[in-house]
Amino acid sequence: MLATFLIEFGFLFYVLWRYKMTTMTRLAAVFLGCLGIFQLAEYMICGGLGLGRVEWVKLGYIAITFLPALGLHMTATVAKVSVRPLLFAAYGSAAAFALFFIGVGNAVSIQECAPNYAVFDMSRLATLIYGIFYYGWLLLTVGLGTYWARQKPAKAAVLRWMVAGYAVFIVPTTIANLVDPSTLGAIPSIMCGFAVLCAIILVWRVLPLAKVPVLRTIQGAPKKRA
């Protein structure tokens, strides 16, 4: 968890250092930050450091709750498609869940800290609604990304990498849950563990292919032409 946090925040600082501030850069930075915050919160939960256990759980859940909306926003930005009503609904539903986690004392808690993942506890109804919200936006983004890749050949490569970034944490998590249903309560932990692969794809494939303006190269700042 701590290693994953360091990797994701390392990517965050790299993106901020390397690229000029654009909509895509900001979205990628916030996306990486949310992933890292969840891993830090998960580490603090199991280590008993920092804030209380409940506060860390809530912080982690709030961080990952905005990931589907950010992913949809990035995919639409890459495709250069306006989907304002969808973005309003995605961010609005994420904000509603964030307020739920903040305002309800027992909205979510930690049930178990296993060596490789943490098991969280929510009411059955809240888990069902949250699952529909989360997987619904993820699958919609995958569907839209696939559709836009077919409709926009010039953007096809980067959009397919966006879809691949989603697949690398959705598919393994789903397989783990099917093989061992007892891991259903650990979906956020398992999914965000695999999401480090999504972070790698975002930084090393999506941003370069999306031709985000570069501010600095590995050798230093780009030389100005005479």
Secondary structure, 3 states (H helix, E strand, C coil): CHHHHHHHHHHHHHHHHHECCCHHHHHHHHHHHHHHHHHHHHHHHHHCCCCCHHHHHHHHHHHHHCHHHHHHHHHHHHHCCCCHHHHHHHHHHHHHHHHHHHHCCCCCEEEEECCCCEEEECCHHHHHHHHHHHHHHHHHHHHHHHHHHHHCHHHHHHHHHHHHHHHHHHHHHHHHHHHCHHHHHHHHHHHHHHHHHHHHHHHHHHHHHCCCCECCECCECCCCCC
